[in-house]
C-alpha cells in the first residue's frame, strides 16, 4: 500500500496530462499500480492502534503515583496481579517511565565497600500517614549491613536514645550477630560534640556500645553520603514499602515491615549479585555466641 500523498500526486500528474508510463517513472512505482489508483481504488483507512493489556489498570497506576507517591514498578506488579493483570513487569515499567518526574542531576559519589562483619549503617526516616483526617507521623529505624546489604526496619513513635538502643538491639537480633562498627550521622542521641579530634559521645549510647563491643562511628560534618547505603535504604522503604500500606496499629505495621524485609533480603542485590541473607550466613556479622 502506498501513502495517501503519493496517491494525490498520481491524480495531479494525470490531471496535468502526463501518461501512466511517465507517472510511474516519476513516482517510482509500477504502471499497473498507477492505473489502479487512477481507476479509483479507495485509500485504505489507517489501522486502529491495538490496546495495551495494561489499559484497564493505568488509572490505578496514576492514582498510586499521584496520591501515594508510589513509583516502584516491582511493588506495583504483584498488586496489579492481584487485581487480574496478566502482563509482564516490563510493560508496567515502560508506562510508568512516561509518568515519572524528571530527576535532578547530582554529582557522582564513589562507593565505599566494607569487609564482612565490619560495619552496619543506621538512620531514621520520617513516615507520615492520615488518620481521621489528621496527619500523623512515625519514625522508621533503618539499618543495613555494609557487606551483604541485608536490611532491617522497625517503626516507633519516638526517636530518643532509649528507643534507638531498643531498635539497634532488634536489628542485631534480626541480623543474628554484631558488627564491628555502627555508623550513623551526628544525631544527639549518639554524638554530642568534638573535643579537638576526640568525639564526645552521648553517655547512655556510649555505655551501650561499650557493653556490646560495637565501635560507634559518625559521618564527617556535612557529608551524609558517607552512610550512603542506609540513606538509599530509607528511600527504598519510602518508595517500595510505605506507599499505599494499610495497618491497624504499630504492631501490625511492624509485622508487615518484617515480612517485607524478609522478602527483600531473599532477592539478589543489584550491586553484590548475591542474596543478602545468604551473605549473612557466610559470616557477615559476628555471632552473639562469639
C-alpha positions in Angstrom: 0.0 0.0 0.0 1.3 3.4 -0.9 0.9 6.6 1.1 -2.0 9.0 0.5 0.3 11.8 -0.5 1.6 9.6 -3.4 -1.9 8.9 -4.5 -2.7 12.6 -4.6 0.5 13.2 -6.7 -0.7 10.5 -9.1 -4.0 12.2 -9.7 -2.4 15.7 -10.0 0.0 14.4 -12.7 -2.8 12.7 -14.5 -4.8 16.0 -14.5 -1.7 17.7 -16.0 -1.9 15.3 -18.9 1.0 13.0 -18.0 0.9 9.4 -19.2 0.7 6.4 -16.9 4.2 5.4 -18.0 5.6 8.9 -17.1 3.8 9.0 -13.8 5.1 5.5 -12.9 8.7 6.6 -13.8 8.5 9.8 -11.7 6.8 8.3 -8.7 8.8 5.1 -8.8 6.0 2.6 -8.8 4.6 0.0 -11.3 2.4 1.2 -14.2 -0.4 -1.2 -13.1 -0.3 0.3 -9.6 -0.7 3.8 -11.2 -3.5 2.5 -13.3 -5.4 1.0 -10.4 -5.3 4.2 -8.4 -6.4 6.3 -11.3 -9.4 3.9 -11.7 -10.5 4.9 -8.2 -9.1 2.4 -5.8 -10.1 3.7 -2.3 -7.5 4.8 0.2 -7.3 2.3 3.0 -8.1 3.7 6.4 -5.3 3.6 8.9 -5.3 0.7 11.2 -6.6 1.4 14.7 -4.0 1.2 17.4 -4.0 -2.0 19.4 -5.0 -1.6 23.0 -2.5 -2.5 25.7 -3.1 -5.2 28.3 -2.3 -2.5 30.8 -5.0 -0.2 29.7 -7.6 -1.2 32.4 -5.0 -0.6 35.1 -3.5 2.7 34.1 -5.9 4.7 36.2 -4.9 2.7 39.3 -1.2 3.3 38.5 -1.7 7.0 38.1 -3.6 7.0 41.4 -0.7 5.3 43.2 1.8 7.7 41.7 -0.1 10.9 42.4 -1.8 10.1 45.8 0.6 7.5 47.3 3.8 8.6 45.5 4.5 5.0 44.5 6.9 4.8 41.6 8.4 1.4 42.3 7.2 -1.0 39.5 8.3 -4.1 41.3 5.9 -3.1 44.1 3.1 -2.3 41.7 3.5 -5.7 39.8 2.1 -8.1 42.5 -0.6 -5.6 43.4 -1.8 -5.4 39.8 -1.6 -9.2 39.5 -3.9 -9.4 42.5 -6.4 -7.2 40.5 -6.3 -9.5 37.5 -3.3 -8.1 35.5 -1.7 -10.9 33.4 1.0 -8.9 31.6 4.7 -8.6 32.4 6.8 -6.2 34.6 8.4 -4.6 31.5 5.0 -3.3 30.3 4.5 -1.6 33.7 8.0 -0.1 33.6 7.5 1.3 30.1 4.3 3.1 31.1 5.5 4.4 34.5 8.6 5.8 32.8 6.4 8.2 30.8 4.9 9.5 34.1 8.0 9.8 36.2 9.0 13.3 37.3 12.4 14.5 35.9 15.3 13.7 38.1 17.6 16.5 39.2 21.2 15.8 38.3 23.7 15.1 41.1 27.4 14.7 41.4 28.6 11.1 41.3 29.8 9.6 44.6 32.4 6.9 44.9 31.0 3.8 46.6 32.9 2.7 49.8 32.8 -1.0 50.4 33.5 -2.8 53.7 34.6 -6.3 54.6 32.2 -8.9 56.1 31.2 -8.1 59.7 32.9 -4.7 59.6 30.1 -2.2 59.5 26.4 -1.6 60.0 24.8 1.7 59.0 21.6 3.0 60.6 19.4 6.1 60.4 15.9 7.4 61.0 13.2 8.2 58.4 10.0 10.1 59.0 6.8 8.4 57.7 3.6 10.3 57.6 0.0 8.9 57.4 -3.5 10.2 57.7 -5.9 9.1 60.4 -9.4 10.6 61.0 -8.5 13.5 58.6 -5.3 14.4 60.5 -1.7 14.0 59.7 0.3 11.6 61.9 4.0 10.7 62.0 6.0 7.6 62.8 9.8 7.2 62.8 11.3 4.3 60.9 14.6 2.9 62.3 16.5 1.6 59.3 19.7 -0.5 59.4 21.8 -2.2 56.7 24.9 -4.4 56.8 27.6 -2.8 54.6 28.9 -6.1 53.1 25.8 -8.1 52.5 23.3 -5.3 52.1 20.9 -7.0 54.5 18.2 -4.6 55.6 16.1 -4.1 58.7 13.3 -1.7 59.6 11.1 -1.1 62.6 8.6 1.7 63.2 8.4 3.6 66.5 6.6 6.6 67.9 9.8 8.5 69.1 13.5 8.5 68.2 15.2 9.3 71.6 18.2 7.5 72.8 16.5 4.7 74.8 14.2 4.0 71.8 17.1 4.0 69.4 19.0 1.5 71.6 16.0 -0.8 71.6 15.8 -0.6 67.8 19.5 -1.4 67.5 19.1 -4.5 69.7 16.2 -5.5 67.5 18.4 -5.1 64.4 21.2 -7.1 65.9 18.7 -9.9 66.8 17.4 -9.8 63.2 20.9 -10.0 61.8 21.8 -12.7 64.3 25.0 -11.0 65.4 27.0 -7.8 65.9 29.1 -5.7 63.5 32.5 -4.4 64.4 31.3 -0.8 64.0 27.9 1.0 63.7 27.9 4.2 61.5 25.3 7.0 61.6 25.1 10.7 61.3 25.8 13.2 64.1 22.4 12.9 65.9 22.3 14.0 69.5 21.2 10.6 70.7 24.7 9.3 69.6 27.1 12.2 69.3 27.3 15.5 71.2 30.4 17.4 70.1 34.2 17.2 69.3 36.9 17.9 71.9 39.7 18.6 69.4 39.9 15.4 67.5 38.2 13.4 70.2 34.4 12.7 69.8 32.2 13.3 72.8 29.5 10.6 72.7 26.1 10.6 74.3 26.9 8.9 77.6 23.9 6.5 77.5 24.8 5.4 74.0 28.5 5.2 74.8 27.8 2.7 77.7 25.5 0.7 75.4 28.1 0.5 72.6 30.9 -0.4 75.1 28.8 -3.1 76.7 28.3 -4.8 73.3 31.8 -4.1 72.0 30.5 -2.3 68.9 32.6 0.7 67.9 30.5 3.8 67.3 31.1 5.8 64.2 29.6 9.1 62.8 29.8 10.7 59.4 32.0 13.7 58.8 30.3 17.0 59.2 28.1 17.9 56.1 28.9 14.6 54.4 25.8 12.3 54.9 26.8 10.4 51.7 29.4 8.6 54.0 26.5 6.4 55.0 25.0 6.2 51.5 23.8 2.6 51.9 21.4 3.4 54.6 20.4 6.7 53.0 19.4 4.8 49.9 17.7 2.2 52.1 15.4 4.8 53.6 14.5 5.8 50.1 13.8 2.2 49.1 11.4 1.9 52.0 9.7 5.1 51.4 9.2 4.2 47.7 8.8 0.5 47.9 7.0 -0.3 51.2 5.3 2.8 52.6 3.1 4.0 49.7 -0.3 2.5 50.0 0.4 0.5 53.1 -2.6 -0.1 55.4 -2.2 -1.1 59.1 -4.4 -1.2 62.2 -1.7 -0.4 64.8 2.1 -0.2 65.0 2.4 -3.9 65.8 0.5 -4.7 62.6 2.7 -2.3 60.7 5.9 -3.8 62.0 4.7 -7.3 61.2 4.2 -6.2 57.6 7.6 -4.4 57.6 9.3 -7.6 58.9 7.7 -9.7 56.1 8.7 -7.1 53.5 12.3 -7.1 54.8 12.4 -10.9 54.7 11.3 -10.9 51.0 13.7 -8.1 50.1 16.7 -9.9 51.8 16.0 -13.0 49.8 16.3 -11.2 46.5 19.6 -10.9 44.6 21.1 -7.4 45.3 21.9 -5.5 42.1 25.4 -4.5 43.4 26.6 -7.6 45.2 24.8 -10.1 42.8 24.0 -12.2 45.9 21.2 -12.8 48.3 21.8 -10.7 51.4 20.6 -13.4 53.8 23.0 -15.9 52.2 25.9 -13.4 52.7 25.0 -13.1 56.4 25.1 -16.9 56.6 28.8 -16.7 55.5 29.8 -14.6 58.5 28.9 -11.1 57.6 28.3 -10.3 61.3 29.8 -11.7 64.5 27.5 -14.2 66.1 26.1 -13.4 69.6 27.6 -16.7 70.6 31.1 -15.5 69.7 
